Structure formats: C-alpha cells, structure tokens
C-alpha cells in the first residue's frame, strides 16, 4: 500500500467579520479581521510543516458576497501561498455565491485568472486531481442556491415548504449521481466536498450571519461507501456526524477557524487533517485546534453583597481575561446598582482585548396589585375585586361587575 494522501480540510474563514474589534493602527484593518487572517496563516503553516498533498476549502471565504478589495487581496495572498505547496480546491459557499446566476462568485477570480494549482468548485462536478502521492477524486457540491438548481416551473404555485422539499431532493440526487461516478474508479480515494446543512447537525452561530434560506440534506444521502470522507463547510461547530459508524464514511464539519460571537464561546475552533489511502474503507482524520480569540462571559450576583464592586472585581480576577473578548453580566438590585463603580470594573479589565458589555440586570420591586395578602389565599371573586380596584374602576361599576361575575361563577359550578 502506498503512502496515504495528506489532506487539509478547512472552511468558513468569513474574512470581514468586524464585531468586537477596532482598527489596527499599523495596518488600517479591523483587529478582528486580522484574527481571522492569523487563523488562516496558522492553518497553512500546519499544512506546510506536515507536507500536505491537497487542500480542501469547504466554502465561505468572506462575510459578504461583495467583499472589499483589501479583504480579497489578503485571502488571495494566502491561497496562492497554499497553492505553492499543493493543489487547492476552493468551494463556493452561500457567502460566496451571488443571488443572480449570471454574477460571479467571490472565488471565481481564481478560475478566471487560471491561478496555478487552484481548482474552483463552482458547480456540482467530480474532479480527478493528481497529487504527489497519487490520484484522488474530489466531488464538489457548492451551496444549493434555489435560483441555480430549480427551474421556474418547478417553483410556480408552490409553498416555501414544498420548494424546500424539491430542493432537498435535487441536492440528494446530485450527491447520488456524483457517488455513482466516483464508484466507477474504486482503486483511488474519493472525497465529497460540500457546503450545506445536514439535517442531523448541531448548529453554531452561523444562523446569525446566514445569507439566504437554508435547506437541510439528510445524513443518509451522504453515507455512501463510494466516499472515503465527506468534508463539509457551512456549520461553524466542529462535529463528526457518524462517530465511527461501521461501513459509513466520516461525515465531518471542520467548523470555523475563529469565533464570531458569544454563541461560540465554548466551541473549539480549528481544521481537519485527513489521510486517505487506496484499499482502506474510510479515511483517517483528526481535528487540529487553532489559537482562536477567547470569548469570556463573567456572571456575578451582587444582590446580597455589602460591596458589589469588590464582588464583581473578584469574579473578574478569578477568570483569565487577558487578550479575550469579555462581557460582564451583573445581577443586582436598584440599591446595589447605585454602589457599582463601573470605572473600577473597567480598570480591572484593562488586559482584555475588547470589553463587549458590562450589563446590569436590575431587579426592581414589583408594585403589588393585590394588597398585602398572598394571591393563593384569595377567592376568585376577591382576586377580581383587587384587580378592579387596581384598575381604578368606579365603585358603582365595580359592584355591578362583581355581581355579574359571581352569577357566572355560580352557574359554572352547578351540576349538569
């Protein structure tokens, strides 16, 4: 058996995400964008150090479908660096594809300029790629845009749910067709590279930045023995949907390289390293974490504290906040809120990369509408009376309403 083909699988770099960042004076670029670019650099360095034979990018290069030239330049620099090492397949994700079929995607420029060693996955297609350790088949399935997959007559008079079902069937048919093509050459490894949602997957924060309406593909449609590995992008949470199921290829979301918001606070970020060889049932793979920016939430309850500021500071000092995006959520009362010294709290957070928010959840005493009695001790008619008093209903009208209410309640209690 020959040496396995070494493959880098990464996705969802979303260059252009600026939340929780500020302009870097040296480059003029938002610091959070630099975070995403550093993670791409870290990924490429791993590929260089481990002698990658092939790189698979599973879609979503940018935050928007119309990135500015600076972001495009920075992404291109890194792809060209990677292409000097090995062939690179760039798949078009939903953030890369324009709504109109006639318009180009954000990665089409690599195809137009015929950048050496770069293959753009612009359509559903099976590619045979020669690597230094042998041939491999890569089936590309870009994000399933309705306008690109469905004819107008297929959608006329249909509900959104009906159109979703038609689109799901179309995508599953495409995947099945590609699997049949790949199975014609069982002597070489085959990988499905896709950017879409699998119904059984767990979501991350991608829904907060999603472009376009999503359609879920069933996992069973991907679990075809024709594939040695299914490399997916689109969902930011890294996950293996098969968990080593016998006879099923690994179906893996590598996840995004950086955290977008606090919804991804506890998620590991990174890429996948895959080894595919002839004669093996499934490829071997592992998840490689990267040094993504930490997001830290500090929750503290100061309602019963004599010195609420000291309590908040102690909670902050118990956490590692250096170079992290931090939010502080304080549960307090009206009295304790007045005693909180926000400048002192900010001073303790001086080592943080960015203070997202110092939020005070103030517990305010509710105005009682029922007097001093507990509601559980009052009868329905007494509760109604307290309500009418609270609503400042005139006494004469109150008497009439209570009489009618009592009549209705008594009728409801009569036996049938």
C-alpha angles and dihedrals in degrees: 000000000000124000113285119257109253113223134188114211116190137147150163101048091158097196106199100051103136103168115128092013142104135203115286106226094213097055105018088231125122109264094233090057087054088054091058092046091050090054090053089050090050090051093050092047089056090051090050094047092048097043100243118206096195138013122209118195108193098203146275105088094169141030093240137029089243107049119181119255093255092059091046091050093051093048092047092052091057096044091051089050090052092046090058086063102043144333113299126207113202114197121200113239130191091270089053100048122079119223092243116073092217094060125087124247122239091257097046091091089075089057094044093051091042091229106201116255093008121116118189116213096215096149144014102289144138113235125195109209127190112219129179089261097046144285125320134180119228119189111201121207110176122199109301104244113189093223091055100045107033129064117224093248089057092061103036112117093000126128121237091256091051091050090049090054092048091050092048090052091049093053093046090050090051092051091048092050092050090049090054090052092048092048089061088075106042092161093077130054118262128202130188111217112194143164110204143090122279111211094231095050125111115235129233125191095299090106090068090060100028119140114207133001114301129230122198123224119207116249090228089066090062099040093092120142088223087080125072091192137000111218112198138186134180102070112081098209112089110234144153108222095195102044092205097311109180115257093009125109116237108269103201138178105200089199128218124308097230138031116257099193144335090291086075095044095118098034122109113235126209147086139275129256112207133190116196123182139176116262097023123114096225138007121256116237144169137194116244115201122217131208096263119177110273120239114204128191117196115196120189134171113211099166093112099033126115091208109029095178092055090049092053092047091051090051091051094048089053090062132067102244103156111127091355132125101244137193124185118206113194124191108204147147128246090259095048093044090065089055095053112108103206095186090058090050092050090049091059088051093054092113093055117106092226135357104220096185144331098213125189118204100198119202107215122193110250117234107245116234094183102060118232098319123101111248091232090064095054127089120233092257091050091050090052091049092052089049093052091048091051089050088052093238111179112261095240092052090043091058092050093047093049091050092052091044091052091050091051093047092049091050090052091054096051115109116253 
